[in-house]
């Protein structure tokens, strides 16, 4: 059992919402769209090893590497046209 937990939303509701948004935008061309749209999964864990394991697991599912961006942060990004799907792993808080 992994030492990390990924809190995720309702997958079917998310996908349904994306389809509804696409249909709405198609039917309403006057509605503006973002220049740099993104979805972000923020990943946290109690210790550095668990955080890294979880981030790499999420990145593998996206088919991209998790990259160390410094300061204890990891980032993985996959682009779908102009839309980014990001996994951001934040450093664990100091535990006492």
C-alpha positions in Angstrom: 0.0 0.0 0.0 1.5 3.4 -0.9 2.3 6.0 1.7 0.5 8.7 -0.2 -3.1 9.6 -0.8 -4.4 11.4 -3.9 -7.6 13.2 -3.2 -9.5 13.2 -6.4 -12.9 14.4 -7.5 -15.8 12.5 -9.2 -14.3 11.4 -12.5 -17.6 10.9 -14.3 -18.9 14.3 -13.2 -15.6 16.0 -14.3 -15.7 14.4 -17.8 -19.4 15.2 -18.1 -18.7 18.8 -17.1 -15.9 19.1 -19.7 -18.3 17.8 -22.4 -21.0 20.3 -21.3 -18.4 23.1 -21.4 -17.3 22.1 -24.9 -20.9 22.0 -26.1 -21.7 25.4 -24.5 -18.6 27.0 -26.0 -19.5 25.6 -29.4 -23.0 26.9 -29.2 -22.0 30.3 -27.9 -19.1 31.6 -30.0 -19.3 35.1 -28.3 -18.1 33.6 -25.0 -14.4 34.2 -24.5 -12.0 31.4 -23.6 -8.9 31.6 -21.4 -5.5 32.2 -23.1 -3.7 29.6 -21.0 -6.3 27.2 -19.6 -5.1 24.6 -17.1 -6.3 21.9 -14.7 -4.0 21.3 -11.7 -3.8 18.3 -9.3 -2.0 19.5 -6.2 -0.2 16.7 -4.4 0.8 16.7 -0.8 2.2 14.0 1.5 3.6 13.8 5.0 7.1 13.0 3.9 9.4 13.7 0.9 9.6 10.0 -0.2 5.8 9.5 -0.2 5.3 12.9 -2.0 7.8 11.9 -4.7 6.3 8.4 -5.1 2.8 9.8 -5.5 3.8 12.6 -7.9 5.7 10.1 -10.1 2.7 7.7 -10.0 0.4 10.5 -11.2 2.9 11.6 -13.9 3.2 8.1 -15.2 -0.5 7.9 -15.6 -0.3 11.1 -17.7 2.5 9.6 -19.7 5.0 12.3 -18.8 8.0 12.6 -16.4 7.8 14.3 -13.0 10.5 17.0 -12.9 12.2 18.5 -9.9 11.6 22.3 -10.2 13.6 23.2 -7.1 12.6 24.0 -3.5 11.2 20.5 -3.0 8.6 20.9 -5.7 7.9 18.4 -8.5 5.9 19.2 -11.6 4.5 17.1 -14.4 2.6 18.6 -17.3 0.8 17.2 -20.3 -0.7 19.5 -23.0 -3.9 18.8 -24.8 -3.8 21.5 -27.5 -3.6 24.7 -25.5 -4.9 23.1 -22.3 -2.5 22.0 -19.6 -3.1 19.2 -17.2 -0.6 19.7 -14.3 0.5 17.7 -11.3 2.2 19.8 -8.7 3.8 18.1 -5.7 4.5 20.5 -2.8 7.1 20.0 -0.2 6.0 18.2 3.0 5.4 20.4 6.0 7.9 20.0 8.8 6.5 17.5 11.3 7.4 17.5 15.0 
